[in-house]
Amino acid sequence: MSADTAAAVATGSATLVLHGRCVVPGRAEGEALVTRDRISGWGGIDSRTGTIVETRHELRGLSFAGKVLVFPGAKGSSGWSAAFHMARALGTAPAAMLFNEMTTKIALGAVVTRAPAMTDFDLDPLAIIETGDWVTVDADRGIVEIRKRPPRTGDKP
């Protein structure tokens, strides 16, 4: 992370910008939901609610519905795309997806989800975006804007 980026993160004073490659075009914004764990689609999510149900996943019990999902990539079988397609059909899909590792299962999953999706960033989104940040994804232009959430009482400095 650059010194300017670190200063902006620390003070919450600026909008941070990432550049990446479009996987699925479109524009969306929403609250970030971030995990450093890969996500398993088939058996790892409940498509009816958009909730991660995988045992031992750090986001178990949380829903990605309507949020900008930031994660390293997919794991598991080709059922990943079916699970995320069902989430889209039921209205529980993420608003957008940002991920680090492109695989065929995540490419197909992103396409059937129809949410704007990006990868291949100039900076690691997992190092910059935190759950609760407000994120605007403009996949058409290859730009992600991050507004850091203000610190809450009790947050560690």
Legacy VTK file of the C-alpha trace (Angstrom):
# vtk DataFile Version 3.0
C-alpha trace
ASCII
DATASET POLYDATA
POINTS 157 float
0.000 0.000 0.000
1.404 3.412 -0.918
1.972 6.089 1.708
-0.850 8.184 0.191
-3.225 5.228 0.274
-2.220 4.405 3.862
-2.796 8.021 4.913
-6.209 8.089 3.222
-7.161 4.816 4.889
-6.021 6.050 8.295
-7.924 9.325 8.107
-10.909 8.211 6.046
-10.456 11.483 4.195
-10.452 10.384 0.601
-11.986 8.098 -1.923
-9.526 5.370 -2.848
-9.424 4.116 -6.422
-8.426 0.697 -7.749
-8.035 -0.206 -11.398
-8.738 -3.679 -12.683
-10.009 -5.815 -15.521
-13.694 -6.218 -16.301
-15.069 -9.768 -16.148
-18.753 -8.816 -16.281
-19.672 -5.289 -17.383
-21.918 -2.944 -15.479
-22.000 -0.539 -12.583
-23.112 -1.153 -9.002
-22.450 0.120 -5.540
-23.001 -1.035 -2.030
-21.518 -1.974 1.284
-18.468 -4.228 1.072
-18.434 -7.735 2.495
-14.826 -8.910 2.601
-13.325 -12.325 3.230
-9.849 -13.739 2.868
-11.362 -17.229 2.567
-12.267 -18.656 -0.817
-15.976 -19.297 -1.278
-17.498 -22.648 -2.127
-20.701 -22.272 -4.112
-22.177 -25.756 -4.026
-22.780 -26.516 -0.354
-21.013 -23.352 0.791
-23.826 -20.866 0.258
-27.584 -20.855 0.745
-28.813 -19.428 -2.551
-32.251 -18.675 -1.068
-30.803 -16.080 1.322
-27.348 -15.332 -0.087
-25.905 -16.571 3.192
-22.558 -18.293 3.534
-23.208 -21.602 5.294
-19.858 -23.344 4.866
-18.546 -24.745 8.129
-15.457 -22.881 9.399
-15.801 -20.032 6.861
-15.044 -16.670 8.464
-18.304 -15.233 7.060
-20.524 -18.153 8.072
-24.004 -16.830 8.789
-23.564 -13.557 6.871
-25.399 -12.703 3.664
-23.778 -11.204 0.575
-27.173 -10.232 -0.911
-26.956 -6.736 -2.388
-23.381 -6.225 -1.180
-20.079 -5.883 -2.993
-18.436 -9.240 -2.342
-14.636 -8.998 -2.086
-12.853 -12.361 -1.923
-9.789 -14.225 -3.227
-11.698 -16.585 -5.528
-13.805 -19.700 -5.804
-13.205 -23.180 -4.502
-15.000 -26.429 -4.983
-16.779 -27.916 -7.954
-18.406 -26.547 -11.060
-21.593 -26.280 -8.979
-20.321 -22.809 -8.036
-22.018 -21.257 -11.064
-25.325 -23.070 -10.423
-25.431 -21.859 -6.814
-24.733 -18.230 -7.771
-27.138 -18.394 -10.733
-29.855 -19.501 -8.315
-28.963 -16.612 -5.970
-29.439 -14.196 -8.886
-32.770 -15.783 -9.817
-33.945 -15.468 -6.202
-32.747 -11.862 -5.822
-30.064 -12.693 -3.259
-26.926 -12.290 -5.399
-24.137 -9.843 -4.611
-24.463 -6.371 -6.169
-20.917 -6.826 -7.538
-17.956 -9.162 -7.137
-14.262 -8.303 -6.813
-11.822 -11.199 -6.712
-8.120 -11.896 -7.126
-7.878 -15.262 -8.843
-9.609 -15.906 -12.166
-10.635 -19.510 -12.764
-13.147 -21.037 -15.143
-15.605 -21.696 -12.289
-15.571 -18.095 -11.107
-15.723 -16.743 -14.668
-18.863 -18.759 -15.389
-20.276 -17.970 -11.941
-19.746 -14.236 -12.468
-21.366 -14.349 -15.901
-24.496 -16.206 -14.725
-24.766 -13.951 -11.662
-24.863 -10.942 -14.038
-23.433 -8.671 -11.366
-20.543 -6.404 -12.349
-17.326 -8.309 -11.655
-13.638 -7.409 -11.800
-10.215 -8.976 -11.234
-6.505 -8.290 -11.954
-6.228 -5.148 -9.825
-3.320 -2.730 -9.585
-3.503 -3.091 -5.778
-4.851 -6.006 -3.752
-8.483 -5.194 -2.861
-8.209 -7.489 0.174
-5.506 -5.190 1.568
-7.533 -2.006 1.035
-11.264 -2.747 1.268
-12.834 -3.638 4.615
-16.289 -4.913 5.426
-18.530 -1.886 5.821
-16.723 0.353 3.321
-18.930 1.833 0.581
-17.741 0.568 -2.798
-18.680 1.727 -6.288
-17.796 -0.712 -9.064
-17.670 0.603 -12.636
-16.540 -2.528 -14.456
-17.091 -0.877 -17.847
-14.323 1.609 -17.038
-12.265 -0.811 -14.911
-12.545 1.381 -11.817
-13.441 0.643 -8.200
-13.950 3.563 -5.804
-13.796 2.919 -2.072
-15.092 5.247 0.621
-13.810 4.038 3.971
-16.459 3.650 6.643
-16.001 6.053 9.511
-14.507 4.459 12.636
-17.149 3.439 15.161
-16.885 3.677 18.909
-14.907 0.702 20.119
-13.031 0.162 16.820
-9.337 -0.439 17.230
-7.117 2.391 15.897
LINES 1 158
157 0 1 2 3 4 5 6 7 8 9 10 11 12 13 14 15 16 17 18 19 20 21 22 23 24 25 26 27 28 29 30 31 32 33 34 35 36 37 38 39 40 41 42 43 44 45 46 47 48 49 50 51 52 53 54 55 56 57 58 59 60 61 62 63 64 65 66 67 68 69 70 71 72 73 74 75 76 77 78 79 80 81 82 83 84 85 86 87 88 89 90 91 92 93 94 95 96 97 98 99 100 101 102 103 104 105 106 107 108 109 110 111 112 113 114 115 116 117 118 119 120 121 122 123 124 125 126 127 128 129 130 131 132 133 134 135 136 137 138 139 140 141 142 143 144 145 146 147 148 149 150 151 152 153 154 155 156
